[in-house]
Amino acid sequence: MSTKTKKVPFGQKLAFGIGMFANQMFPAIMGIFMVVLVQDLGFPGWMWGVIFFAPRIFDSITDPIMGFISDNTKSKWGRRRQYVLLGAVIMGVSYIFMWQLFKENSLQFNFWYFFLWSIVFYLGLTFFSVPYVAMGYEMSDDFHERTNIMAVAQWIGQWAWVIAPLFWIIMYDPDWFPSAEEAVRQLSIWVAIPCAICAMVPALFLKSNSTIDEDYEPLNIANIGNSLVKIYNSFIEAFKIKEFRQLCGATFLIFNAFNTVAALTFFVIVYKLFNGDAEATGIWVSLFGCLSALGTTFIVIPIVTWMSKTYGKKNAFLLAQGISIIGYIMLYFLFIPGKPWMYIIALPFFSFGIGSLFTIMMSMTADVIDVDELNTGKRREGIFGAIYWWMVKVGFAIAGALSGVIIDFVGFDPDLVTTDQQLAVDGLHAFFCFFPMAGTLIAMYIMKSYSITQERATEIRILLDKRANTISVNNGNKPDEDLRSIEININETTTSKKYNVS
């Protein structure tokens, strides 16, 4: 079998990948800065949970709307670029203002100030991330080229997780800043400006065709009600595809089980390994994140890309997650007080879990979008990207809230010395290792029956190419009637498989 494929120049992959650096760097640094809210500004667990939960729920609501808008935008700049540029500006400005917190202000003031600015930030993130991700899905229709695009993007994006942990050293070093709250006020500026510039790169350099003459849904006030119905129907149509449900469910479990405990990393290392002395930890909190990200960058992504091409995407996913299970078990036994270097042994295994996830899953999502096009005759990268990341962000909101719940559940209090709360510290450590392991095992079970192989993806691509060629020949028919008649003909004469998977 053969089909038209779109090989992507490396420069275009690089431009897309630079946007991924911004997409990863903003949340990576936010996760580190958030510790200051509890450790230095006195936010209780319930405030931590609300700040994690509510803005991300808002973000998850706006994402599908943005996906619909992006898919149906008529513009000489194309469907995506203008939104990516606007989102980059909003993110950069709001990120700076969000972290201008002062301990002398009341707890309630700091809470509401941070909360409201975080809403603005997540609105900017929606403007940026939904069309940005859709741009990546559009870049190629080749089964393996899609993995290559996402591998390059994730490789560049992972450097955010290499750099971000270094902020632990700076924030709590009195030679750099008199306090951690002062550190986040100044460092937020140095993070926001370069990240906003990186976020602009895809808008400025990725190629995009004019959509002025396309037959899209009208985007106007009069069509708001109809648009909301179509967004709802798009959700229903997307989730009728079994493979898409599997991708969303598996990502939800792995990514958000991981993020539930990732926020606890600082507390587990400081209180489990260094008896609560944050200054004594030196570089060890930073090294955990840095070495994990470096392992992902130089070990996980190249190996997973190779496994995907050699064994298929599903098998590469299962192998990578199986390796991560070994890493989680090792972390439980290698977190030894007074011997922090021991956890380094587990990090290469641990990194395979979250490090491989989006390289494979984003490539698989692009394959699923082909199934949707075969079923509906529409290319809806924006809405599928929004739905996929909607699952991630709803879960991330839940993960943030669960972090606060876990802190309260085990009875952990950063103001107490470790000897007075050893059970709480041990509880945090157990959650840190076994909670994401449970999510990973369930996700692996869900993905066992995933069925879009390279052969099936190629078949679908051939059918789509035949349909496109037939439409171009018979362009006197109405598009919708044409698509339905061609689909029936192809399903009956070319293949015995029905791709309307439910």
Buried (B, 14 or more C-beta within 10 A) or exposed (E): EEBEBEEBEEEBBBBBBBBBBBBBBBBBBBBBBBBBBBBBBEBBBEBBBBBBBBBBBBBBEBBBBBBBBBBBBBBEBBBBBBBBBBBBBBBBBBBBBBBBBEBEEEEEEBBEBBBBBBBBBBBBBBBBBBBBBBBBBBBBBBBBBBBBBBBBBBBBBBBBBBBBBBBBBBBBEEEEBEBBBBBBBBBBEEBBBEBBBBBBBBBEBBEBEEBEEEEEBEEEEEEEEEBEEBBEEBBEBBEBBBBBBBBBBBBBBBBBBBBBBBBBBBBBBBBBBBBBEBEEBBEBBBBBBBBBBBBBBEBBBEBBBEBBBEEBBBBBBBBBBBBBBBBBBBBBEBBEEEEBEBBBBBBBBBBBBBBBBBBBBBBBBBBBBBBBBBBBBBBBBBBBBBBBBBBBBBBBBBBBBBBBBBBBBBEBEBEBEBEEBEEBBEBBBBBBBBBBBEBBBBBBEBBEEBEBBBEBBBBBBBBBBBBEEBBEEEEEEEEEEBBEBBBEEBBEEEBEEEBBBE
